[in-house]
Amino acid sequence: MSETINTTCPYCGVGCGLLVEQDGDGGWLIQGDPDHPSNQGRLCSKGTALNETLDLDGRLLSPLVDGIQVDWDQAIERVAKRFRQVIDEHGPDAVAFYVSGQLLTEDYYVANKLMKGFIGSGNIDTNSRLCMSSSVAGHKRAFGSDTVPGCYEDFEQAELIVLTGSNTAWCHPVLYRRIVKAKENNPALKVVVIDPRETASCEIADLHLPLKPGSDSLLFNGLLSFLDSHDAKAHDFVATHTEGLEEALKLARWYAPTARAAAEQCGLPLDDLLTLFHWFLQKQRVVTLYSQGINQTSSGTDKVNSIINCHLYTGRIGQPGMGPFSITGQPNAMGGREVGALSNQLACHMDIENRDHRSLLGRFWQSDSVTEKPGLKAVDLYRAVESGEIKALWVMATNPAVSMPDANQVRRALEKCEFLVVSDCMAETDTARYADVLLPAQGWGEKSGTVTSSERTISRQHGFLRSAGEAKPDWWILSQVAQRMGYQGFDYGAVAQIFSEYAELSGFENGGRRDFDISALAGLDAESYDRLKPIQWPVVNGQAKGTPRLFSDGRFYTPSGRAQFVAVTPKPPGNTPSETYPLALNTGRVRDQWHTMTRTGKSPRLSGHDNEPFAEIHPQDADVSHVVEGGLVRVSSRWGDVVVRARLSERQQLGQIFVPMHWNDQFASNATVDCLVNPALDPISGQPEFKHTPVAIEAYKPTWYGFLLTREKVMLEDATYWAKAKRDGLWHFELAGESAAEDWSALARNLLSSASDTSQWAEMMDSAGGQYRGVSVNDGQLQSCLFIGPDHDLPKRDWLVQLFAKKHLSRQERLRLLAGAPMNAQEDAGKTVCACFGVGLNTLVSAIEDQGLQSAQAIGEKLKAGTNCGSCLSEINRLIKERHAQTA
């Protein structure tokens, strides 16, 4: 029997534990770890499909300098020499690192130590700036420290859970399932979703508040006014442990003096808002979970503090089942916050502006070069690269050419950068194309270290795969460059050595003055480090289980030791819609994809639900612009444009559209939505506003539409629109072109010119109707099929995908290929709804209509759909309601 390896998932901030073992066929069996406190054995669809992402396809296997393969010694020498040259000629602020929540904590620590401790610049920022820096700023204003007070157990002990700015069901499915289970076990538990969109998270909501986008501060100011008018103040707690209430109340009363005033400004029915307010008043154990809908705005920090104010006023913090709770996006966003990877922080929750902290670090690291001022935050950093102020940039484990706002500006900056280093596990990303030096980093499954989840749980991530090619750990690459640049203190021989140093630093001259302290873990030998169990920081005085909750004693980390109320002035979004750009763009995640798809794009299972970039639009907005369901739509802003598929839905608020963040130039012709995004920033946190960019839409009307299913990679020069997705054993392309072909057969052969064999090509053409169908069968097995028509109404794709799995097609199946329809309905499972078990839409419809399954539970028992991560349950339940309504 193969060894079972404990590790953690590389996706979101829930921090799920995994059990990994060989499956006996050369692959890997990956399951949830029932003993891990974060997930208790559960996994989401992305975690379930991890075994489909471990191949070497597309991996960066060797260092490249100016596109030429070199050995590590040459690559390290080039990077160290060029950075040293720039520093010597232009000073330390002429170089920068841009790092990522995909790094392990030890990688993060070495990068931060090198830049802030020895190069002597604050110019290291992380892509976590884009997702949770407003939470960091809000925590520090209120608590004096970047502290998440509670733990996941609080959701199971709460009486009221408020989900605001978070589609938890899709973005953090395992945590959402814990909430679902808590509600099943305690029917008295109320769940409120505050979100302009009707998302999958509304499935369990007792109340959905579709507020006007950007009005969150008004809502929570209104709640604070309401609590004050109903004498809900925790008098002893507020008097003894807080400061600043009067000014916060003054502004709350000014902007939202009554629930009616708040409802009007938020665009909500008064009775619905009062329901939330009364529940918050009456139920003692209240958790407010928030995420990017709060953070990713130009006033995100104020929104965070408006939430915290309500919890401080009622004393609902630091106790079981209550508190504000920031849920992070990346697997190690918290680890980055701990090591000081944000440009305005130092390691172990110390502050650059604090002279004592700088002195402490200098003594611990034995360096007299600790930076004395904050560095540039992400958006300003790339502006400085474009202007030439920053001349050498090192990007690690992230893809800013896709993920940054105003991505076209970032691409201009990368193009102009005098010296760009990219360390990544993938060879071809939108960012890598600009690199002077490409360094192969280990990927998930190869690297080893620690990560920290959203509830402050530190977990071990273990490697179980041999490094791909010449790939190395990020900490090793950084250490080698540091030593080659002449810096002492980077002669690390193992990752455990780095962790021990980091843990020791956390307790160095601390004495309880800083919240982050894991000094009890300092000095772990390699074996003890390898066996480290999940534990919540702080970990001091030999605490075996860490600290589930902070602030239970009413002591905070401000100079006075008291929590601070923050007076919040509600602000409108950075830009508002206009006659030219009348709609507001909201961006975010879809259920089964992750960031820029460099990992999830490899998984056929994860492409079955959403295989193409899209814009979700209210039907009335679509009608004004002559956009139709399933057609193509151009979305444009002051900063750029994209062309994506149109989805019409009344679940989308009128005047708003939603476009996912994931697609990029590797997966679509023009779908990098962050090229549109307004680079407006929160003035305190520097976090960009991804949730509200003024845009216009117009129908994109090509001359022809098509799709191509093929086993081989192809060139798409004749298609002006394309999007690709990995399916089982093949690639799926959606296509469109602006120029009609004089010879459709020639166009088809040109599209497939890079395929190995088109000799078995059969086709059917209707020149007058603009219809073309071509298929290639080799030794009885389907190789490619291409369908073209004058509009987007083309044959279904999913039954064709299933034919590729057959080793030999029958004569009837070949005929049906050109006819464009299966022989019977049972052959078409339809679009994937349950990614975990591969259950399609038509299979579910058949189960509901033909087998009479009347509930999601019955469907789960019969088909397994919805029984793993549960993120498809909202669709299953909606499908049941729709079929029943049609029958009625």
N, C-alpha and C positions, 0 to 999 in steps of 0.2 A: 504493500500500500504506500502511495506517495506521501511525502511530507506535506502537512498543512501549514501555510504561511499566514500569519495575521498581518494585515496592512489596512490602509484607509483609502477611501474613494478619492479620485482626483478632481471631482466636480465641485459641487456647491459647498457653502459654509456649514451645512449640517454636520459634516465630519463623520460620515458613516464608516463603521468598521467592516472589513471584508475578511473572508476566509478563502484562500486561493490554494488549489492543488491541481496537479496534472490530471487530465481526463483519460489518459491511457491511449489516446489517438494522436498524440503530438500537440494537443491543445491544452487549454486551461479551463477548469471549472471554477467560477467565481460566485460566491454566495455571501449573503449578509451574515455578519457575526452576531449570533444571538446574545453574546456576553458583552458586546460593546454598548456603553450607556447611551450613545447618541441615537442609534437606530434599532437596537434590540432585535437584530436579524432582518429588518426590512431593507429593501433596496428599491430605488426608482428605476424607470425604464433605461436611463443612461447607465446606471451602475450595473444593471442586469446584462447590458450589451457590451460591457467592457472587453470581453474575450474576443469580440469582433474587431477590436481596434489595435491589436498587438502586433500586426504584421509589419514588415519592413518597407512596405510600399510607400514611397515618398520620403523615407527617412534620410536625413543628412548623416552620412557615414564617415566623412573625412573632413579635416579642415580645408578651407578654400581661401586663397589669397588672390584677389583680382581674378576670380574664376578658375584659378589653377590649383589643383590638389597639391598640398604640401604636408609635411609631417608636423607634429605638435610643436616641436622645438622651434621650427621656423615661424609658425603661426603665433606662438607666445611672444617670440622675439619681436615680430612685427607690431603687435598690439602694444607691448610694453614700450618699445622704442618710440612709437608715434605719440602715445599719450605723454611720455616723458618730454618729448620735444615740444609739444603744445604747451605743457605746464611751464617749462623753462622759458619759453618765448612769450607767453601771453598770460601766465598766472593760472592758479588752480580753477578759477571760475570759467575758464575756457573749455573745460571738459565736463561731461555729465554721464550719469547712468540712468537708464529708464528700466525699471525692474517690474516684478509681477507677483501676484498672489498664487501663481503656479509654482513658484520657487518653494523649496522647503526652508524651514526656519534657519537652519544652519547656513544655507546658501545666502539667504537674506542678510544674516548677521555679518558674514565675511564681506559682502558687497558694501554694507553700510560702514563697517569698520574701515575698509580701504578708502572710501570716498570722504567720509566725514572725519575720520580719525587720523589719516595719514596724508592723503592728497590735500585735505584741508578745505574742501568746498562742501557746501550744502546741496550741491546739484545732483542729488539722487532722489528721484521720485518714483512712485509705483503706480501701476494701472489701478490700484485700489483707490487712488485719488478720484477715479471716475465713478466709484460705486458707494463708498462709505465714509469719505473724509468729512462730510457734514455731520455724521454721527460722532466722529472723533471730536470735532469742534464743539458740538452741542454737549457731549459728555464733559469735556474739559471746562466749559463755562459753568456748568451746573455742579459738577462733582469735584472739580479741580484735577481730574484724572480721566483718562480714556477707559472707563470701567463699564462693562456690561454687568448690571447688578445681579441678574437672576440666572436661572438654568431651565432646561427643557422640562423638568419635572413640574415647574410652575404652571405649565399649560394643562397638566392633568389635575392640578389642584385648584384651578381658577373657577370662579363663578361667572365671569364675563371675560371673553377674549375679543379684543378689537383688532382686526386686521386692517391696517391702513397703508395704502401705497404698496401693497404686496399681493401678488397673485401666488400665494403660498402653494396652492394645489399643483401648479406647474413648475414653479421656480425652486421650491423646497418641498417636494412631494412627501418625503419620509416624515418630516415634521408635521405636515398637514394631516397625514394618516394618524399620527399620535393625537392630534386635536380631534379628528373624527372619532377615534376610539374613546377619548375622554368624554365626548358628547354622548356616545352610546352608553357609557357606564354611568353618566350623570345627566339625565334628561333635563335637569334644571339649568345646566350650563348654557349660557347664551353666547352666540357668535355674531358679531357685527362686522360687515365688510364695508370699508369706506374706499371707494374707487370709482372714477368716472366711467370705467368700462364694467360691463357685466361679465366677469371672468368665471373660470371654472371654480374658483374659491367660493363663489356665491352659492354653490350647491348645498352647503351645510349652513348657510347663513340664516339666522332668524330675522335679520334685517340687512338690507343692502342700501347704502347711501351713495347714490351716483352724483357726488358733488361736482360743482363747476371746477374744472381743472385749475390748480394753483390756489384754491381757496382753503387749503388745509389749516393754515394759521388762524383764519377767521373762525373755522369750526372749533378749534381747541381753545381759542380765546373766548368764544361763546360758552364753551363748557366750563371754563374757569369762572366766568361771570356767573353762570348758573349755579355752580357749586357754592360760590360765595353768597349768593342771594338765598340759598337754602341751608346756610350754616353747616356746610359739610367739612369745615376746616378741622384738621387734626391739631387742636390747639396746643397741646403740650409739645408735640413733635415740631410744629412750625416755630413755636417760640424758642425752643431749646436748640434746634438743629438746623435752622434755615435763616437766610437773610434775603432782603430785596423784595418781599411780597408786595408791599404797598405800590411800588412803581409798576410791577407786573400787573397788578389788579387795575391800576389806573388806566393803563393802555388797553387792557382787555375790556374794561367797562366802556372805554371811549369807542372802540371799534366794533364791539359786539355787546352792547349793553343788555340785550334781551335775546332769548332764544329765537324770537320772531325776526329780529334784525340779523342774527347769524344765518337763519334759514334763507332769508331773502338774498343775502350776499353769496351764499353757497349754492343757490339754485335748488334748494331741497324743500320738500313738503314739511311744514312746521310740525305736524304730528309725528313724522318719522324721526326728525331730529330730537324732539322731546322724548321719544322712546329711548333713544341712546342716552340722553342726558339723565333720565330717571333711572335707567339701569346702572349707569356709572355712579349715581348718587346712592342707590340702595344696596348694591352688591359690594361687599368689602374686598373680596379677592378678585382684582382686576388686572389683567395683563394687556398691554398695548403693544402688539408686534408690528413693527414697521420696517420698510425696506426701500427699494429704489424710487418708488413713487413719492416718497418724502425727501430722500437724499438728493436725487438728481434734478434739482431745480436751482434757480438763481437765488432762492432764499431758503435753501434746505436746512441750514443751521438753525435759523429761527423756527422753522417747523418742528425740528427735533426738540428745541427748548419749549415750544408751546405744549408739546406732549408731556415732557418731563414736569413742567409746571403743575399740571393737573395731578400728577402722582405725588409730587412733593406736598401740594396743598392738602391732600387727603391722607398723607403719611403712608401711602401704598407703595412702599419700596423696601427691598431688603428682607421681606418676609415671604413665606411660602404662598404661592399662587398670586403674586402681585408684582407689578413693576413695569417700567418701560423696557422694551426688548428690541434691540437692533439685530436683524438677521442679515448676515453678510453674504455676498455673492460668490466669492471664490473659496477654494478649499483652505487656503492659508492667508487670507486677508488679515485675519487676527494676528497670525505670526508676524506679518510684515509690520503691523502696528506695534507689536512688542519690541521689535529690533530697531525701530526708528526709521523705517524705510520711506516714510513720508518726508518730504524735503524740509519741513519745519519741525522735525522731531530729532531727538537723540535716542540711542539704544535704551531699552529697559524703562520706557516711559519717562525719560528725562527730557528736559527742554533746552533748546539751543540758547534761548535768551537768558537762561539761568547760569550765572558765572560759576556758582558752586558745582553745578552739574558738569559743566565743561571741564572744570578743574579735576573733578572726580574721574571722569573718563580719561583725561590725559594721564593721570597717575596710574590708573588701572592698565591702560594700553601702553604705557610708557612712551607717550608721544607728546610732543609740544606743538603739534600741528592741528589740533581739534578745531573744526570750523567755529567761527564766532558769530556767524549769521545764517539765517535760513537760506536755503537754495530756492531755485525756481520751481514752481508747481507746474504740473504736466503741460497745460495749455501754453503758459508763458515760456516753458522750456523749449517747446518746438518753435515758438515764434523767435526765440533767441538763436536757435539753430538756423532758421531761414535767414535771419539778419546777419549771420556770421559771428555773432557774439560767442556762441558755443561752436567750437571748431572740431571737436572729437566727441562722439557719442557712442555709448555701448548700450544696446537694447538686449534685454535678457528675457526669454520665455514669454514674449507677448508680441502683439501684432498691431502696433499703433496706426499703421497705414489704413487699417479697417476700423479700429475701435475708438479712435479719438474723434471728438467733434470737429467739424470743418476739416474732414479728412483730406480734402484736396490740398489745404494749406500744409498739413503734415507731410503729404507726399512731396510737395515742393521743397519742404525743409530737408527731407531725407535725400532728395536729389541733389541739393546744394551742399549738403554736409561734406566738409573737407575729408573727414575720416569717420566712417561708420562701421562699427563692429556689431554683428548680430550673432548671439548664441541661442540656438534653438535645436529642437529634435527633428524638425521638418526642413527639407531642403527648399521647398517652393512655397513661400508665403508672400503676401503683398508687400511686406516689409523687407524680406530677405532679398528681393530683386535689386534693392538699392545698396546692398552691403559691399564694402571693400574687403572685409574679412568675415567669413562664415565659420562659426565654431560649433561642432556637433556636441550637443549636450545630451545627457541621458534622458530618457523619457520615463513616464510612469511605468512601474513594474521593474525598472532597472535601478533607479536611484533609491537611496536610503536616508532617512532623517526623521524629523518631526513636523507635524502641522498642528494648528490650534483651531478649534471649531468656534462657532458663534457663541457658545456658552462657556468659553475659556477652557475647554478640555484639550489638553495636549495629548496627542496620540502618535504612536510610532508608525511610520510608513516604511515598509520593508521591501527591498528588491527581491524579485524571484526570477528575473530574466537576465541572461548574459547581455552585457552592453552591446548595442547595435554598432557594428563596425568599430570605429575608433572613438565612439562617444564617451565623454567623461562627465563626472558630477560638476555642477556649476561651482561648488565651493572649491574644487580642485583647480578649475580653470582660473578663477579669481585669485587664488593663493599663488599660483605659478606666475601670473602677471605681476602681482604685488611684489614677490621676491625678485623678479627680473627688473622691476623698477627701483630696487634697492631698499625696500621697506622691511623692517624686522617685525617679528611677531606673527608671521603667516606660514610657518613651517609645520602645517597640520599634516599628520599622517593618517588620520581617520576621522570620520564624522563625529564619533563619540567625544573626541577631544574638543571639538568646537562647541558641542552642546554643554560640556562641563564648564568651559570658560564662560559661556553665555550665562549659565545658571549662577556661577560664582559672581559675575558682574551684577546680576539682579539683586543680590543681597549686600553688595559692597557698600559700606557706609549708608545702609538703608535705615535700619532701626525702626521700621514701620512708617517711614515718611513717604514712601512710594508704594502704590498699590501693587505693581508688578514685582513679585518676589518668588522665585522658584529655587532659592539657594539651598533648600533641603535636597535638591537633586544634583547639586554640584559634587564633583568627585566620583560620579558613577564610572565604574570600569566598563570596558567594552561589553562584557557579558551582561552586566546589570542594565546597561543602556539598551541592549538588544531586547531584554525582557520587560522593558518599561511598560506598565499598564496605563490605560487612559486615566488622566488625572486633571482636575480643575485647579488652575492657579487662583490665588497664591498658594504656594506649597512651602511652608516654613515650619521650623521646629519639629521636623520628622512627621508631619501630618500624613497619614497613610492614604487618605481619600481626598486631600485637597480641600477647597472651599467652595461649596455650591453657591452661596449667596454672599454678597458684600453689602455693607451699610446697615446690617441688622442692628448694629450698636449705635447708629445715628452719627457715626464719625466719618467725615469726608476728608478729602485731600486738598482742600482750599487752604489758604493761609490762616483763616479763622477756624478751620475745622467744621464749618457749617456749609450745607448745600446752598447754592445760589439760585433764587428765582431770577429769570431773565425777562425783562420787559420786551414784548414782541410787537413790532409794528408790521402788520400784514402788508406784503408787497405783491404787485402783479408780476407775471412772468417777464423775463428780460425783453421779449418782443411780443407784440400782440398782433393778431390777424388784421389784414388790411384789405382794401379792394383788390390789390394785385395778388396777395397771398391770403385768401379768406379762411383757410382751415388751419387747425393746429395739429401738428404731427406729434405723436407719442411713439417712442420706440421701446423695445424690450425683448424678452425671450419668448420662444415657443417651447412646447412641452419636451420635445425629444432632442433638441440641438443645444450646443454649448458654445458660447463665445464665437470665435470665427471658424468653427467647424474643422479645425485641423485634426481633431481626434474624432468627434462624432460623425464627421463626413465620411469616415471610413466604414461606418456600420450600415449595412443594408437594412437592418431592423429599424434603425432610427430614422431612416429616410422615407419610410412607408406612410407616415402620418402627414408630414408636410415636406414634399419633395421639390418645392419651388418657392422663391421669394414672393411675397404677396403684400397687398395693402387691404386692410379691413376698413370698409367705408359704410357709412349709413346710406341706405337706399335713396333717401331724398337728396343727399349731397352728390351721390353718383349720378342721379337723374339730371341734375342741373348741368353736369359736365358731359352728359351722354356716355357715361361709363357703364358697362353692363357686366353682370355676373359672369366670371370666367374669361372676360376679355382682358386685354392688357391696358395698363394705365401708367402714364408718366406723372411722377410726383416731383415737383420742383420747388426750390426755395432760393433765397438770395445766394446761397453757397454752393448749390449744385442740383443735380437731378438724378433720378433712377427710373427704370422701367420695370414694373413688376406685375404680377397677376392680380386682378381685382376680385375681392370677396365682399359681397354685400351682406350686411348684418345689422339688424336693429338693436343688437347687443352693444353696438358701437354708438357712442353718443353723437348726436347731430352736431356738426361743426368740427368734429374730431376725426382723425384717421390714425390707424396703428400700422406700423411696419416693423417686422422683426429685425434685430441687429446682426444676425449671423452671416448672411450671405456676403460674398466678396468676389474678387476677380478670379479666384480659383474655381468658383462654383456657379458664376453667372456673368453675363456680359456687362451688366450695369445695374448692380443691386446693392452697392455699399451705401447703406442708408445714412451712415454718419457723415457722408459727403454733404448731406443736406442740413445737418444739425447745427443749430445756432450755438456759437461758442461763448454765449453769455455765462458768466461765472458767479457763484456765490462769493461775495466779497470777503467772507471770513474763512471759509474752507477751501476756496478755489475749485470747488466741484462744479463741473459743467451742467448745463440744463438740457438733458436729453429728453425731457418730457413735454416740451412745449416750443416747437419751432413753427412759425407761420409758413404754410405751403399752399401751392395750388395744384389741382389735378386736371388732367385732360386725357381723353381717350387716345391711346396709341393704336393706330390702325395700319398695320402692315398689309402688304398685298397678299401674303400667304402665311398660314400657320402650319405647324407640323410637330411631330415627335419622332424620336429615333430611339430604338432599343438595340443595343449592340454589345457584344462581348469584348470589343476592342476599343481602345482610345482612338478618337478621330479628331480631325481638324474641322473647324466650323466656319470657314471663311465666307460662305454664301449666306449665313444666317446673321441678320442684324440684331436679333434677340436670341439668347440661349440661356438655359439653366440646366445644370446637370446634377444627378443624384446617383449614389451607389445603390444598386439593388443586388439580389442574390445572383452572383456570377455574371453580372452585366452592368452597363451604364445606361442610365435613362436620361435622355436629353429632351427638353421642351424647346421648340424652335419657332422662329418667325422671320420673315424677310420682307424688305421694302420693295424689292424689284422682282417682278414675275419672271420666271425662267422661260426662255424660248423652248427649251427642251428639258422637261422635268426628269426624264431618265438620265440625262447628262448631269443635271444638278445632283441627283441621288448618287450617282457614281462618284461625283466629285466630293460629296460629303463623306463618302466611305472610301476615299482614295487611299487612306492610310491603313485600311483594314487589309488583312492578309489575303483574302480570297473573296472575290465577288463573282466567281464563275458560275455559281449555282443561283444566280439572281433571277427571280421571277417577279413580274410586275403587272399592274393593271392601271390604265390611264383613262381619264375622262377629260380631254383637253378643254372642251367647252365649259365643263363645270369646274375646272381647276382642281380636280381630284386626282391624286396619285397614291398608289400603294405598291411598295416593293418589299420583297422578303428574300433572304438568303438562307438556304438550307444546305448544310454540308454533312454528308454521311448520315442523313436522316435527322440531324440535330439542327435546331434553329440557331442561326448565327446573328442575324440582324433583321430588323424590320423598320421600315420608314413609311409614315403616313403623312400626307400633305393635303390641305384643303384650303378653300378661300376664306374660311372663318375658323373660330376656335372650337366649333362643334365637331369634334373628332371622335373616333371610336375610343372606348374605354381602354385603359392601359393595363390594368392589374391582371386580367385573364391572360394577356399576352406575356407578361412577366412569368406567369406560372408555366407557360409552354416552354420557356427556356430551360426549365428544370428537367424536362423529359429527354431521355436519351434517344428516342426515335419518334418522330411525328407520324401519325397515320395519314392516309390520303385525305380523309375527311377533314382532319385538323389543318392540313395544308390549304385545302380549299377555303376553310373558314378564315384562315389568315388573311387572304386577299378580300374576302367578303367583309372583314372588319367586325365580326361578331362571333361569340362562342356558340358551340352547338346547343348548349342548354345553360340555363341560369346558374346551375350549381358549379359551373366551371369558373365563375367569376366571383372570387371572395370579396372583391371591392377594396377600396382604400383602407389601409390599416387604421384601426381605432385603438386596439390594445397592442402596443409595441412589445410588451413583455412576453406575450404568448402568440403574437402574430395573428390576431383575430381581425378579420376584415368587416367592413360595413355591411356588405350583402349577407355575410354569414350571420351577423347579428339580426338583420331584418328578417331573415328566414327563421331564426330561432324565436323571434317575437311573434311573427305572423303564422308560421306553419307549425311550430312546436308549442305555441301558446305560453311561452315564458313571459311572465308578467312583472318581474322585478330584476334588479341588478343582481340580487343574491342568487336567484334561480339561474340567471345567465352565467354567473360565476361558477356555480356548481356544475353546469353542463359543459361550458366552454373554457373555463378558467379566466376568462376576460375580467379584468378589474380586481383580481384576487391577489396581485402582487403589490405594486406601488399605489394602485388606485387612482392614478392621475387621469385615467380614461373614464372614470365613473360618471363624471358630469355629462360626457357625451352619450354614454350608454343610457343614463336616465332621461336625457333629453330625447333620445331616439325612441325610447319606450313611450314617452308622452306624445310625441309626434305621430307615431304609428297608431296609438289608441285614438288620438283626435281624428285622424283620417278615417279610421274604421267607424267611429261614431258619426 
